[in-house]
Amino acid sequence: MVPAWIGAGVAKADLAALLAQQAQSKNRVRCTACKFLGDAPPEDATTLSEALSDPEMSAGMIARALQAYGVTVSPSAISRHRRECR
């Protein structure tokens, strides 16, 4: 049974298909960190990649460093990148 807050006519099979479609979409919007990693000079991309992998580096620390570098990014964007991007 579909909860009333989801709306009438939404079935589990439809949701599964929509989620699969999103996962395979080539038109995904890249997050700020992914854009930087793809566009930055290799040395800077490596430095950011290492910082993102370092559990001692908080999202706030990384965001502040990127902001000082000239990138508009929030700590929540860094956290989201760590959770969702591959």
N, C-alpha and C positions, 0 to 999 in steps of 0.2 A: 504494500500500500504506500502511495506517495503522500508525504505530509502535505497538509492544506497550504502551508506557506510557500511551497514550491510552485503550486499552480496546477490547474487541471490539465490533463493531457500529456504530462511529462512522465515518461516511463524510464525504468532503469536501463533498458536496452538503448534508448535514445541517448541517455547520458554517457553510457560506455562508448558509443560511436562518436559522440562529440569530443570526449576526452582523448580518444585515439586519434581523431583528426587533428586536434590541437598539438598533440605530441609529435605528429609527423609533419606539421606545417613548416614549409620552407620560408614563410613570410613572418616568422617570429620577430618581435622587436627585441633587439639586443639591449641588455642592460648597460648602464654607464660603465661599469667595470669591464664588461666584455668589449664594449666599443674601445675603451682605452687600451686594453690588451691587444686588440687587433690593429689599432692605428698608431700606437706609440713606437718609438724606436725600440729595437729588440732588447737593449740593455734595460730600458725603463719597464718594458713588459715583463721581463724576467724578475726584476726587483719587485714589482707589484704582485706577481704570481707567488713569489716566495713569501711576501708579507701576508697574502691571503691564506696561505697554507700554515702560517705560524699561529698556533693557538694563543701565544702570548701577546699577539698584536690584536688589539680590540678593533672593532669596526669604527669606533670614534677616532682612534689614532690614525687608521688608514685614511679615513675621510678627511681629517684635518690636514694630513700630508698632501693628499691629492688637491685639496682646496688651495693650499699654499702654492702648489705647482700650477694652478690655474684651471683645474677641473671642477665643474659644478657637480657635487655629489654629496649625498647625505649618509650618515652612519647606517640608516635603515636600508639604503640601497646596497651598501657593502654587505650587510647581514643577509639580505635577500639573495645577493649573488652567491654568497657562501652556501646557502641552503638549496638554491634552485638551479644554478647554472652548472654545466658540466665542462 
